[in-house]
Amino acid sequence: MMKKLWVLAASAWARRLERRSLARGLWAPAGASVSAGARGLCVLALGAASAMAGPLTFGIRGGVPFTDFTNAVTSGNFNYTSKTQRYIVGPTAELKLPFGLGIGVDALYRRFSYNGIFTGANVSTSTSGNAWEFPVLVKYRFPAPIARPYIEGGVAWDSLQGLTQDVRTGLANAGVVSRTPVELHKTTTTGFVMGVGLDVHALILHISPEIRYTRWGAKHFLDPNGGFGSNQNQAEFLVGITF
């Protein structure tokens, strides 16, 4: 888009300068072509525009997770319940490379929460937090005129932020707030990512629906009793809109 604007501006400026030069007779030495001079300046302006309009695109990516962020189990002495927010969203950027290749980076946000009740000790917990996922992906787009299928693969980091756990007993009116839940195993984990999608070029936009799978190397949460843990398999449907 920026490149097109620079091209239009450069062309208009060259035509205006040519008209003024013809009126004043001040364009070039005798024998020089006025139109040739205008074309030369236009070529220089277009070269500058091409240098400024690089192959870096920006936009937003969002979607719906197919899998739950945590897995909860109920037994006789404890009862975990989890709530998965059915959205994931954040900014995205991609560096376009030759031969249909590209390197993309996302920063995807999701919210999660879970509750725990321990009947034997008469204790209940309520935990919530934010998860930021940072995938770095290599993409290959197959040749096509408008809608280009693509495959992608790479690595991702997932980091927990803003963790709070409210612990209450049956006799207490107020709970104790902790920043380190008992079930917390790792605040940051790494995994590998792969996906397939379709890059649709619509005017100045690129719309890219895709299905993405991530396998995390370690769990964020791990209950010693085996009643609760985070999911190491993550699947989601995402749509990216870039300029």
N, C-alpha and C positions, 0 to 999 in steps of 0.2 A: 504493500500500500504506500509506504513512504517513497519507494522508488518511483512509482507512477506519479505521485505528486511532484517530485523533483523533476521528472521528465516534462510534465506539463508546464511547470513554472519556468524551466530553462527555455523551452520553445517559445513561450510568450515573451520572455525577456529578450530573446534574440530577434524576434520579429519587431518588437518596439524599438530596439537599438538600430535595426536596419532602416526603419522609417525615418528616425531622427537623423541618421547619417546621410541619407539621400537628400533630406531637406537642407542640411547645413553644408554638405560637401566635405565633411571632415572625417570620413571613414578611414581611408587608406591612401597611400601614394598613388600617383597617376598610373593607370594601367591595371591596378588591382581590382579584383571583382568584389563588389559590395556583398553580393549574395554568398560568395565563397567565404568571405570573412565572417558573416553571420553563421554560416554552417560550421565553421571552425570553432567559434565560441560555443555553439550549441553542443558540439561533440565534447569539448572540455567540460561543460556543465554536466552532460550525461555521464561522463566518466567519474566525476566527483560524486554524482548521485549513486552510481553503482557501488562505489567504494563505501559509501555511508550505509547503504541498505544491505546489511549482511544477512546470512542465512539463519539467524537466530529468531525463533518464534516464542511467543509468550501467550499464556491463557489460563484457563481454569479447568480442573478435572474433578468430577464428582460421580457418585454412584451409590449402589446398594450392595452391602455384603451378603453373600449367600450363607456364610458360616457365622456362628456365634463367637464373640471374643473370648468367652470363658465357658467352661463345662462344669455344671453343678450336679452333685449327687446327693440323694436323700437316704439316710439310714435311721436306725433307731435312736441314736443319741445326738445327731446333728442334721441340720437341714440347710442347704445352700440354695439360694435362688439368684439367678443372674438376669440382667436386662441388657440386651444388645440394641444400641441405637442404630436404626436402619438407614444410616447415611454415612458417607465418607467423602470429604471434600477438601480441596486445597489448590494452590497455584501449581502451574506446570510450565516447563520450558524445554525447548529442544534445539539442538544444533544440527542443521541439515548438512549431510555430507554427500559426496558423489556416489554414484552407482546405487542409488536407492537406500543408502544407509543413513542413520541418524543416531544421536545420543540424547536421550531424554532424562530429565530429572523432575521428580514430583516432591511435594511436601503435603502429605495427606493427613487430615485430622479426623479423629472420631472420639466420641464420648462413651464411657462405659461405667457400669455400677453393678454391685452385687450385695446381697444380704446373707447373713449367717445366724442361725439360732442353735445354741447348744443347750439342750434340755436338761442334761445332767448337772451342769454348772449354773443354770438359769442366767445365761449370758447371751446377748444378741449383739451383732455387729452390722454396721452399714458402711460400705466402702464405695468410693467414687473416684474418678480420675480422668485424665486425658491421655490419649495415645497419639504420637506423631510418627508417621511412617515416611521414610526417605528412600524411595527406590531410585537406582541409577541403572538405566536400561539401554541396551544397544538394539536398534530397530532395523529391520529390512523391509522395504516396501516393494512389492511386486509391480512390474510395469502394467499400467492401465491408464486410460484417458482421464477419468473423473473419480471413480471409486477404486482406490488401490488397497488390496488386502496386504496385511503386514503381520510379521511375527516379531517377537521381542523376548529378550532374556537379560538377566543381570542379577544384581545383588540389592538388598534393602536392609535398612536399619530401622528398628522400631524402638522408640523411647517413651517412657511413661513420665508424665508431668502432673503436678498438682494433686498428688495422692492424699486422700484423707480417709481415716477410718474412725467412726464413732462407736465406742464400745460402751455398752450399758448392761447393768445388772438388774435383776428383778426388783430390788429394793431402792435403787438410786433414781432420783428424779432427773439428774443430769449425767451425761456420758463423759467419757474421757476420749479426747481426740488425739489420734496418733498419725504421724506422717509415714510410718513404716508398718504396714499391715503384717500380721503374723504369717500370712500366706505368701508374702512377697518373696520371690526367688531371684529375679533379675530385673533391674529397671531398664536395661537396654539389651536387645537381642538382635542377631543378624540372621538373614535367611537368603535363599535364592528365589528368583522370580522368573516366571515365563508366562507368555500370553499371546493371544491372537486378536486381530482387530481389522477394522476397515477405515481407511482414511478417505473421507469424502470432501472434495474441494467444492465449496459453494460460495461463489463470488469472492470476497476477500477472506472468508473463513475456512478453516479446516475443522470438520466435525468427525471425531474418531471414537465410535463405540467399540468396546473391546471386553473380552473376558480374561481375567488375570488370576493366576494362582501363585501363592507364596507358601513356601515351607520354611518355618522358623527353626533355627538350630536349637533353641532352648525355650522353656516356658517362662513367661513373666511371673505367674503365680503357681504355687505348688503346695497344696495342703499336706502336711506330714501324714495325716490319716487317710489320704487318698480320696477325700470327698470333694475336692475342688481343684481346679487347675485351668490355666489359659490354654487356648487352642493353638497347636503348632501348625495346623493346616488352615489356610485362609484362601477363600475364593470370593470373587466379587465381580460385579458388572459395573463398568466405568464408562463415562462419556467425556471426552476432552474437547474443548472448544479453544482453538488457538488462532492468532492473527499473524 
